[in-house]
Each structure stands twice: as structure tokens, then as C-alpha cells.
Amino acid sequence: MPLSNSQLSALSNFGISALNPMQEEALTAIQSPSETIIIAPTGSGKTLAFLLPMAELLKKEEKRIQCIILAPTRELAIQIEQVWKKMGTGYKVNAFYGGHSMRVEKQNLSEPPAVLIGTPGRIADHLTRRTLDLSGVHTLILDEFDKSLAMGFHDQMSYIIQNLRKLQTKVLVSATASIDIPEFVGIENPKRIDYTDDSASESKLIIHIVKSPSRDKMETLVDLLSHLGSSSTILFCNHRESVEKTSDYLKSKGIENAYFHGGMDQIDREKILIQFRNGSATFLVATDLAARGLDIDSVQNIIHVELPFLEEDFIHRNGRTARMNANGNAFLLMHAEERIPKFIEGIPSEFIMKKLTPLPPPSVWTTLYFSGGKKDKLSKGDIMGFLSKTGGLERDDIGLIEQLDFMSFAAVKRKVMKKLLPILQTEKVKGKKYKI
């Protein structure tokens, strides 16, 4: 199917010259009216697969919300919003989720977005308050909808869909093949796009067993991280308490890390992900909340500090690495009395570590915080210019710059920070003083 000029422009913004087969199928299938189910692994480009054709269904003369996208987590909602903005369609988008200012969300609705992304709980809240008009919505996308159901959003999703009177196009997206579609979705004769089997045969993931003589596994974990060095790694635990306990232990041993779980405030979760993405944090200790729906690239290793209870969780954890034909490793940290779960096929080889390996070095990056963001008309270019001209930094000293509505973050080489910070704190950016 030939691409439109707007679609070609969107792809060029991502540095992509061609769609993959799954995305090509989605482009053909998602029309108006239509029902489509997309099943493909994490990292296969599902977000672009449904956003590209959806953009073609929007009408510029329509000044109401035309498409609603439901996502199970705040992080996934934000990720979809960022992808849409990078596409450069010219259509307004907003993301609504718990922990975000309800006042700001209401203000955004004074000029309704063409595309509204949100968690089921927050969108249902707006409907209950009568602050949301969905009468113009013709397209519904349920991203990671199986996880939304697993998280208990059944009633909220049903309530939202009941309020969509003019639906013509429905798209359901998942990374899991074994899915049950509830009746309230109203899917009758969908086009099914399933790439789970094909991707599995192409995976470059290597699974290892790391044996621990101790039940708590912590000393063995320190040895493993020391062996991995500065490789980007996510360490998965089953519960929030285990996450914090593991993180604290590693810090007590001199290993820098960050932790991430659903009990944290939203802004703290966003800050941690920014630090992990920009390399300021090499090791991320997390619950299964980090297993999918997050915008995290280039993770080299997954460590199962605690083995998951379900095959689905095991698949999604491992899906954070070996993405898009890259290599990756998954390590099962196991005590001698633990048994390999039945859903793990075969017996992974044992990973033997070298003795007396030095602790992993601290990251070469650290993160600068600015008390201004996109809503303050502060751009990434402004921050880059400020760090270069006022701070005197070379291009190689500046890493990833990310922005939220009212704050920004810039990765800067750790070696220059001590000298840099006193200089910046007395200066203005674009004539305005920000806390840095």
C-alpha cells in the first residue's frame, strides 16, 4: 500500500525509510469502518503501526475529539503521546492520567484535541464529572488492553465504550497471543494481525541460569552486576517491598541504581525513567510495571531476581531486551532448591562468573533538572544552546534532553558537573530565571 506524503514525513521524523511487515498489514487493515487486532512483541513498532493509519482517518474541519486511545499505565499513555507528537501530524493530542493535574486537563479541553490518550480510570473520571465530550469519536484504540483488564479496569473500559455512540473503527493491541476479548468491546469480525510466532524464531535472546548458594541471592547478584559492568540492566522483583530492599542492599554495597514500582508518585516514576533512558542510572530495579508499556530502548540485560509466577510476565520481562533483532541476555537468579518453571522450555545453560570482579563503575552521566518545560515555552534547543554557550560544554558533554510540561531534564557528563552547576545557577535561560 503506497504511503501518503504525511506518512512519509512522519517516518522521516523517526529516521525510518520503510515499514516492517506487521506495520504494513496494519496500514492496510485499519480503515473506516474496520475492526483490527494487532498482536506483536514488545519493541516491534506497534505504536507506529496503529498511529500511522489512524492519522489518515482524522478530519481537519472536525473540532471535536475524533480518536480515543486507552492505555493501562500512565507511562504508556505518555509514550504514545510522545510518538504522536514526533510524527508531526499537526493534530492536537493530550494525555490524561492519574497524578496529572485535573485542572490542566480541563483547560486542555477548552480546545479539544483530535486525539485523546488516557488511562481508563482517568477518562472514566472525566466522563463522570461531565467534563468530556466524546460524541465525535469515531476511532477507538485499546493498547495493551489485556493488561488493562488484568489491572482491574473492566468496569471503566465498559463505561467508556458505552459512551462512544459513533464508533466506526476499533483497534485492539497486545503483545500476548492468548487473549480473551470481553463482550463490551463489541468486536464481531476483526482482522487479526499476529506476529508473535515469527518474532520468536528471530529472537536473539540468550537465557542463562545464575546459581546462588544463599537463599536471599544478594551476594550473587552483586557478583553478577560486577561482571556485567556498565551494561544497561533491568532487575525484576515480584513485589514493591522486594524492589526497595534489593535497591537498598545494592546501594549499601556501592552499586548505584534506581528503583521503579507502582507505589511511587507519578512524577518520581517519570524522573526515574528519564534517568534510566539517558544513562544516568545503569541499573533499574523494578516490578512487572516496567515489563511493558514503557519507552525504554537499548536494555542489554534482564535479571529475574525473583522468578515470575506467570509465563506472560516472563515473556514481557524478557521483551525489554533483544528488541528489533538486537542481542540480549536474560539471567535467572536461582537458589539450588528453586525449580525452573514449566513455562521455560529446556534447561538454560549455567552462567559462570569470574572471581574477584571489581564493582561496576558509576555512570559517566548525571542529570540536570530545569524548573521549566514545554508549557513555559522552553525548548530542547534553548537548553542545548544554554549549556553550550553559557556552560561552555562541548557537544559530547551533553546527552539526552527530555521535557515535561513544567520541567526539563538534560544528561550531562558527570566529570563536568562540579564546575558547571555554580555557573548555571546564576544565569537566565531566554531572559528568564529557572531553578537548575
MIPA-674662 format. One record per residue (C-alpha): residue in one letter; chain; x, y, z negated. Coordinates in Angstrom, 1 decimal. Each point is the difference from the previous one (the first is absolute). Layout:
<sites>
code; unit; px; py; pz
A; A; X; Y; Z;
...
</sites>
This chain:
<sites>
code; unit; px; py; pz
M; A; 0.0; 0.0; 0.0;
P; A; 1.6; 3.3; 1.1;
L; A; 0.7; 2.5; -2.8;
S; A; -1.4; 3.5; 0.0;
N; A; 2.2; 3.1; -0.2;
S; A; -0.9; 0.5; -3.6;
Q; A; 0.8; -3.6; -0.9;
L; A; 3.4; 0.2; 1.8;
S; A; 0.7; 3.3; -1.9;
A; A; -0.9; -1.8; -3.3;
L; A; 2.3; -2.9; 0.7;
S; A; 2.9; 2.4; 0.9;
N; A; -0.4; 1.6; -3.5;
F; A; 0.9; -3.4; -1.4;
G; A; 2.8; -0.6; 2.4;
I; A; -2.0; -3.0; 1.5;
S; A; 0.1; -0.6; 3.7;
A; A; -2.5; -2.9; 0.2;
L; A; -2.7; -1.7; -2.1;
N; A; 0.5; -3.5; -1.3;
P; A; -2.5; -2.7; 1.2;
M; A; -2.1; 0.3; -3.2;
Q; A; -0.4; 3.7; 0.5;
E; A; -0.8; -0.4; 3.7;
E; A; -2.8; -2.4; -0.9;
A; A; -1.3; 2.4; -2.6;
L; A; 0.0; 2.9; 2.5;
T; A; -2.2; -2.0; 2.4;
A; A; -2.3; -1.4; -2.7;
I; A; -0.7; 3.2; -2.1;
Q; A; -2.6; 1.8; 2.1;
S; A; -3.4; 1.5; -0.7;
P; A; -2.0; -2.1; -0.8;
S; A; 2.1; -2.9; -1.2;
E; A; 0.8; -2.2; -2.9;
T; A; 3.7; -1.0; -0.4;
I; A; 1.9; -2.0; -2.6;
I; A; 3.8; 0.5; 0.0;
I; A; 2.1; -2.6; -1.9;
A; A; 3.8; 0.5; 0.1;
P; A; 2.8; 0.0; -2.6;
T; A; 1.4; 3.0; -1.9;
G; A; 2.3; 2.0; 2.2;
S; A; -1.5; -0.9; 3.3;
G; A; -1.4; 3.4; 0.8;
K; A; -3.7; -0.5; -1.0;
T; A; -0.5; 3.7; -1.0;
L; A; 0.9; 1.3; 3.4;
A; A; -1.9; -2.9; 1.6;
F; A; -3.3; 1.4; -1.3;
L; A; 0.8; 3.7; -0.1;
L; A; 1.0; 0.3; 3.7;
P; A; -3.3; -1.3; 1.5;
M; A; -2.1; 1.6; -2.8;
A; A; 1.4; 3.5; 1.0;
E; A; -1.5; -0.5; 3.4;
L; A; -3.5; -0.4; -1.5;
L; A; 0.1; 3.5; -1.6;
K; A; -1.8; 2.9; 1.5;
K; A; 1.4; 3.5; -0.3;
E; A; -3.4; 1.7; 0.0;
E; A; -1.2; -2.0; -2.9;
K; A; 0.7; 1.9; -3.3;
R; A; -0.9; -2.8; -2.4;
I; A; 1.8; -3.0; -1.4;
Q; A; 0.1; -2.5; 2.9;
C; A; 2.2; -2.8; -1.4;
I; A; 0.4; -1.3; -3.5;
I; A; 2.8; -2.3; -1.0;
L; A; -0.2; -1.9; -3.3;
A; A; 3.3; -1.2; -1.6;
P; A; 0.3; -1.9; -3.3;
T; A; 2.8; 2.1; -1.5;
R; A; 1.0; 3.7; -0.1;
E; A; 3.4; -0.8; 1.4;
L; A; -1.5; -1.6; 3.1;
A; A; -2.5; 2.9; 0.5;
I; A; 2.9; 2.4; -0.1;
Q; A; 2.1; -2.1; 2.4;
I; A; -2.8; -0.1; 2.6;
E; A; -0.4; 3.7; -0.4;
Q; A; 3.7; 0.5; 0.7;
V; A; -0.1; -2.2; 3.1;
W; A; -3.0; 1.9; 1.3;
K; A; 1.7; 3.4; -0.5;
K; A; 3.1; -1.2; 1.7;
M; A; -2.0; -1.1; 3.1;
G; A; -0.8; 3.7; 0.5;
T; A; -3.6; -0.4; 1.3;
G; A; -1.1; 3.5; -1.1;
Y; A; -2.9; -1.5; -1.9;
K; A; -0.2; 0.8; -3.7;
V; A; 0.4; -2.8; -2.5;
N; A; -0.4; -0.2; -3.8;
A; A; 0.8; -2.7; -2.5;
F; A; -2.2; -0.3; -3.2;
Y; A; 1.0; -2.2; -2.9;
G; A; 0.0; -0.2; -3.8;
G; A; 2.6; 2.1; -1.7;
H; A; -0.3; 2.6; 2.8;
S; A; -1.7; 3.3; -0.8;
M; A; -3.8; -0.2; 0.5;
R; A; 0.0; 3.8; 0.3;
V; A; 2.5; -0.1; 2.9;
E; A; -2.0; -2.8; 1.7;
K; A; -3.2; 2.0; -0.2;
Q; A; 1.8; 3.0; 1.5;
N; A; 1.2; -2.1; 2.9;
L; A; -3.6; -1.0; 0.8;
S; A; -0.9; 3.6; 0.6;
E; A; 1.6; -0.6; 3.4;
P; A; -0.8; -3.7; 0.4;
P; A; 2.9; -2.2; 1.4;
A; A; -0.6; -2.2; 3.1;
V; A; 1.6; -2.8; -1.9;
L; A; -0.5; -0.7; -3.7;
I; A; 2.2; -2.6; -1.7;
G; A; -0.7; -1.1; -3.6;
T; A; -0.2; -2.6; -2.6;
P; A; -3.5; -1.6; -0.5;
G; A; -0.3; 1.3; -3.5;
R; A; 0.7; 3.7; 0.9;
I; A; -2.2; 0.0; 3.1;
A; A; -2.9; -1.6; -1.9;
D; A; 0.5; 2.7; -2.7;
H; A; -0.3; 2.8; 2.6;
L; A; -3.2; -1.6; 1.3;
T; A; -1.5; -0.2; -3.5;
R; A; 0.8; 3.6; -0.5;
R; A; -1.5; 0.9; 3.4;
T; A; 3.2; 1.8; 1.0;
L; A; 0.5; -2.1; 3.1;
D; A; -2.0; -0.1; 3.3;
L; A; 0.6; -3.2; 2.0;
S; A; -2.9; 0.5; 2.4;
G; A; 2.4; 0.5; 2.9;
V; A; 2.2; -3.1; -0.6;
H; A; 0.0; -2.3; 3.0;
T; A; 3.2; -2.0; -0.8;
L; A; 0.9; -2.0; -3.2;
I; A; 3.4; -1.5; -0.7;
L; A; 0.6; -2.3; -3.0;
D; A; 3.7; -0.3; -0.4;
E; A; 1.2; -2.9; -2.3;
F; A; -3.7; -0.6; -0.6;
D; A; 0.7; -3.4; -1.7;
K; A; 2.1; 1.8; -2.6;
S; A; -2.8; 2.5; -0.5;
L; A; -2.3; -2.9; -0.8;
A; A; 2.6; -1.6; -2.3;
M; A; 0.4; 3.2; -1.9;
G; A; -3.8; 0.1; -0.7;
F; A; -1.2; 2.6; 2.5;
H; A; -2.8; -2.1; 1.3;
D; A; -2.8; 2.2; -1.3;
Q; A; 1.7; 3.3; 1.0;
M; A; 0.7; -1.3; 3.6;
S; A; -3.6; -1.2; 0.3;
Y; A; -1.4; 3.3; -1.2;
I; A; 2.2; 2.0; 2.4;
I; A; -1.0; -2.1; 3.0;
Q; A; -3.7; 0.3; -0.9;
N; A; 0.5; 3.8; 0.5;
L; A; 1.5; -0.4; 3.5;
R; A; -3.1; 0.1; 2.1;
K; A; 1.5; 0.6; 3.5;
L; A; 2.9; -2.5; 0.0;
Q; A; 1.0; -1.2; 3.5;
T; A; 3.5; -1.3; -0.6;
K; A; 1.3; -2.1; -2.8;
V; A; 3.6; -1.1; -0.5;
L; A; 1.1; -2.4; -2.8;
V; A; 3.8; -0.3; -0.6;
S; A; 1.9; -2.6; -2.1;
A; A; 3.3; -1.7; -0.4;
T; A; -1.7; -3.2; -1.1;
A; A; -1.7; -2.5; 2.3;
S; A; -2.2; -1.8; -2.6;
I; A; -2.6; 2.7; -0.5;
D; A; -3.7; 0.1; -0.7;
I; A; -1.9; 2.9; 1.4;
P; A; -2.9; 1.1; -2.4;
E; A; -3.4; 0.4; 1.5;
F; A; -0.2; 3.7; -0.8;
V; A; 2.6; 0.8; 2.6;
G; A; -2.5; -1.0; 2.7;
I; A; 2.5; -1.7; 2.3;
E; A; -1.8; -2.1; 2.6;
N; A; 2.2; -0.8; 3.0;
P; A; 3.5; 1.3; -0.6;
K; A; 3.0; -0.1; 2.3;
R; A; 2.7; -1.8; -2.1;
I; A; 3.6; 0.9; 0.5;
D; A; 2.2; -2.4; -2.0;
Y; A; 3.8; 0.2; 0.1;
T; A; 0.8; -1.7; -3.3;
D; A; 1.2; -3.3; 1.5;
D; A; 2.2; 1.6; 2.7;
S; A; 1.7; 2.3; -2.5;
A; A; 0.8; -2.9; -2.4;
S; A; 2.0; -1.8; 2.7;
E; A; 2.0; 3.1; 0.7;
S; A; 0.7; 0.8; -3.6;
K; A; 3.7; 0.5; -1.0;
L; A; -0.7; -0.4; -3.7;
I; A; 2.3; -2.4; -2.0;
I; A; -1.4; -1.3; -3.3;
H; A; 2.5; -0.9; -2.8;
I; A; -0.3; -1.5; -3.5;
V; A; 2.1; 1.6; -2.7;
K; A; 0.2; -2.2; -3.1;
S; A; 0.0; 1.5; -3.4;
P; A; 1.2; -1.9; -3.1;
S; A; -2.1; 2.3; -2.2;
R; A; -3.8; 0.2; -0.1;
D; A; 0.0; 3.8; 0.1;
K; A; 2.2; 0.1; 3.1;
M; A; 1.3; 3.5; -0.8;
E; A; 3.8; -0.9; 0.0;
T; A; -0.4; -1.8; 3.2;
L; A; -1.9; 2.9; 1.5;
V; A; 2.9; 2.3; -0.9;
D; A; 2.4; -2.4; 1.7;
L; A; -2.2; -0.1; 3.2;
L; A; -0.3; 3.8; 0.2;
S; A; 3.7; 0.3; -0.4;
H; A; 0.5; -2.4; 2.8;
L; A; -2.5; 1.9; 2.3;
G; A; 1.8; 3.3; -0.8;
S; A; -1.6; 3.1; 1.7;
S; A; -2.5; -1.9; 2.1;
S; A; -3.6; 1.3; -0.3;
T; A; -1.9; -2.4; -2.1;
I; A; -3.5; -0.4; -1.5;
L; A; -0.3; -2.2; -3.1;
F; A; -3.6; -1.4; -0.6;
C; A; -1.5; -0.8; -3.3;
N; A; -3.6; -1.1; -0.7;
H; A; -0.9; 2.5; -2.7;
R; A; 0.6; 3.7; -0.9;
E; A; 1.6; -1.0; -3.3;
S; A; 2.4; -2.3; 1.8;
V; A; 0.9; 2.8; 2.5;
E; A; 0.9; 2.5; -2.8;
K; A; 1.8; -2.6; -2.1;
T; A; 2.1; -1.1; 3.0;
S; A; 0.7; 3.6; 1.0;
D; A; 1.1; 1.0; -3.5;
Y; A; 2.3; -3.0; -0.3;
L; A; 1.7; 0.7; 3.3;
K; A; 0.6; 3.7; -1.1;
S; A; 1.4; -1.2; -3.3;
K; A; 2.6; -2.0; 2.0;
G; A; 0.9; 3.0; 2.1;
I; A; -2.0; -0.8; 3.1;
E; A; -2.0; 3.0; 1.3;
N; A; -3.5; -0.8; 1.1;
A; A; -3.6; 1.3; 0.3;
Y; A; -3.3; -1.8; -0.9;
F; A; -3.4; 0.2; 1.6;
H; A; -3.4; -1.3; -1.1;
G; A; -3.7; 0.9; -0.1;
G; A; 0.1; 1.3; -3.5;
M; A; 2.1; 3.0; 1.0;
D; A; -1.4; 3.5; 0.9;
Q; A; -0.4; 0.5; 3.7;
I; A; 2.5; 2.7; 0.3;
D; A; 2.6; -2.1; -1.9;
R; A; -0.6; -2.9; 2.4;
E; A; 0.4; 2.3; 3.0;
K; A; 3.3; 1.4; -1.4;
I; A; 1.4; -3.5; -0.5;
L; A; -0.9; -1.0; 3.5;
I; A; 1.7; 3.1; 1.4;
Q; A; 3.2; -0.8; -2.0;
F; A; -0.1; -3.6; 1.3;
R; A; -0.5; 1.0; 3.6;
N; A; 2.7; 2.6; 0.0;
G; A; 2.5; -2.3; -1.7;
S; A; 0.3; 1.8; -3.3;
A; A; -1.3; -3.2; -1.6;
T; A; 1.5; -3.2; 1.4;
F; A; -1.9; -2.4; -2.2;
L; A; -3.8; 0.1; -0.5;
V; A; -1.7; -2.2; -2.7;
A; A; -3.7; -0.3; 0.8;
T; A; -3.2; -1.9; -0.3;
D; A; -1.8; -1.3; 3.1;
L; A; -1.3; 3.5; 0.5;
A; A; 3.2; 0.5; 2.0;
A; A; -0.5; -3.1; 2.1;
R; A; -2.1; 1.7; 2.7;
G; A; -1.5; 3.3; 1.1;
L; A; 3.2; 2.0; -0.7;
D; A; 2.1; 1.9; 2.4;
I; A; 3.4; -1.6; -0.8;
D; A; 2.5; -0.9; 2.7;
S; A; 3.4; -1.7; 0.0;
V; A; -0.4; -2.2; -3.1;
Q; A; 2.7; -2.6; 0.2;
N; A; -0.9; -2.2; -2.9;
I; A; -3.0; -1.2; -2.0;
I; A; 0.5; -1.6; -3.4;
H; A; -2.8; -2.0; -1.6;
V; A; 1.0; 0.6; -3.6;
E; A; -3.4; -1.7; -0.8;
L; A; -1.5; -2.3; 2.6;
P; A; -3.4; 1.1; 1.2;
F; A; -3.1; -2.1; -0.8;
L; A; -1.4; 0.1; 3.5;
E; A; 1.4; -0.7; 3.5;
E; A; -1.5; 3.2; 1.3;
D; A; 2.0; 2.0; -2.5;
F; A; 3.2; -1.9; 0.9;
I; A; -0.6; 0.8; 3.7;
H; A; -0.6; 3.7; -0.6;
R; A; 3.0; 0.4; -2.3;
N; A; 2.3; -1.6; 2.6;
G; A; -1.6; 2.1; 2.6;
R; A; 1.8; 3.1; -1.4;
T; A; 3.2; -1.3; 1.6;
A; A; 1.0; -1.6; 3.4;
R; A; -2.3; 2.4; 1.7;
M; A; -0.2; 0.6; 3.8;
N; A; 2.6; -2.8; 0.7;
A; A; 2.5; 1.3; -2.6;
N; A; 1.8; -2.4; -2.4;
G; A; -1.0; -0.3; -3.6;
N; A; 0.4; -2.1; -3.1;
A; A; -2.4; -1.2; -2.7;
F; A; 1.3; -1.4; -3.3;
L; A; -2.0; -2.2; -2.3;
L; A; 1.4; 0.5; -3.5;
M; A; -0.7; -3.3; -1.8;
H; A; 0.7; -1.7; -3.2;
A; A; 0.7; -3.7; 0.2;
E; A; -3.4; -1.0; -1.4;
E; A; -1.9; 2.1; 2.5;
R; A; -1.5; -1.7; 3.0;
I; A; -0.1; 1.3; 3.5;
P; A; -3.6; 0.8; 0.9;
K; A; -1.7; -2.2; 2.5;
F; A; -0.6; 2.8; 2.4;
I; A; 3.7; 0.4; 0.6;
E; A; 0.9; -2.4; 2.7;
G; A; 3.1; -2.1; -0.3;
I; A; 2.7; 0.6; -2.6;
P; A; 2.0; 3.2; 0.4;
S; A; 3.7; -0.3; -0.3;
E; A; 1.7; 1.0; -3.2;
F; A; 1.8; 3.4; 0.1;
I; A; 3.4; -0.2; -1.7;
M; A; 1.5; 3.3; -1.3;
K; A; 3.6; 0.9; -0.5;
K; A; 1.2; 0.3; -3.6;
L; A; 0.9; 3.3; -1.6;
T; A; -1.5; 2.3; 2.7;
P; A; 0.0; 3.7; -1.0;
L; A; -3.3; 1.7; -0.7;
P; A; -1.6; 1.6; 3.0;
P; A; 1.1; 3.6; 0.5;
P; A; -2.4; 3.0; -0.5;
S; A; -1.7; 1.3; 3.1;
V; A; 2.0; 2.6; 2.0;
W; A; -3.3; 2.0; 0.2;
T; A; -2.1; 1.9; -2.5;
T; A; -3.2; 2.0; 0.4;
L; A; -0.6; 3.7; -0.2;
Y; A; -3.5; 1.2; -1.0;
F; A; -1.6; 3.2; 1.3;
S; A; -3.1; 1.4; -1.6;
G; A; -1.5; 0.9; 3.4;
G; A; -1.5; -2.1; 2.8;
K; A; -2.0; 0.0; 3.1;
K; A; -2.9; 2.0; -1.4;
D; A; 2.6; 2.7; -1.0;
K; A; 1.0; 0.3; 3.7;
L; A; 3.4; -1.5; -0.9;
S; A; 1.3; -2.2; 2.8;
K; A; 2.7; -2.7; 0.2;
G; A; 1.9; 2.3; 2.3;
D; A; -0.1; 2.7; -2.6;
I; A; 1.5; -2.4; -2.6;
M; A; 2.6; -1.2; 2.5;
G; A; 1.1; 3.5; 0.8;
F; A; 0.0; 1.0; -3.7;
L; A; 2.3; -2.9; -0.9;
S; A; 2.3; 0.6; 2.9;
K; A; 0.3; 3.8; -0.1;
T; A; -0.5; 0.8; -3.6;
G; A; 1.3; -3.2; -1.5;
G; A; 2.8; -0.3; 2.5;
L; A; -0.7; -3.7; 0.6;
E; A; 1.1; -1.9; 3.1;
R; A; -2.6; -2.0; 2.0;
D; A; 1.3; -3.3; -1.4;
D; A; -0.5; 1.2; -3.5;
I; A; -3.8; 0.3; 0.5;
G; A; -2.2; -3.1; 0.3;
L; A; -3.8; -0.5; 0.3;
I; A; -2.3; 2.9; -0.7;
E; A; -3.6; -0.7; -1.0;
Q; A; -2.8; 2.3; -1.0;
L; A; -3.3; -0.2; -1.9;
D; A; -2.6; 2.8; -0.2;
F; A; 1.7; 2.0; -2.7;
M; A; 3.5; -1.5; -0.4;
S; A; 2.9; -1.2; 2.2;
F; A; 2.9; -2.4; -0.5;
A; A; 3.4; -0.1; 1.8;
A; A; 2.6; -2.7; -0.3;
V; A; 3.5; 1.5; -0.6;
K; A; 3.3; -1.7; -0.4;
R; A; 0.7; -0.5; -3.7;
K; A; 3.6; 1.3; 0.3;
V; A; -1.2; 3.5; 0.9;
M; A; -2.8; 0.3; -2.5;
K; A; 1.9; 1.4; -3.0;
K; A; 1.3; 2.9; 2.0;
L; A; -3.1; 0.5; 2.1;
L; A; -2.8; 0.3; -2.6;
P; A; 1.2; 3.1; -1.9;
I; A; 0.3; 1.8; 3.4;
L; A; -3.5; -0.9; 1.2;
Q; A; -1.8; 0.8; -3.3;
T; A; 0.7; 3.7; 0.4;
E; A; -1.0; 0.3; 3.6;
K; A; -3.3; 0.4; 1.9;
V; A; -1.4; -2.1; 2.9;
K; A; -1.6; 2.1; 2.7;
G; A; -0.1; 2.9; -2.5;
K; A; -1.8; -2.0; -2.7;
K; A; 1.4; -1.4; -3.2;
Y; A; -0.6; -3.7; -0.6;
K; A; 1.0; -2.2; -2.9;
I; A; 2.7; -2.4; 1.2;
</sites>
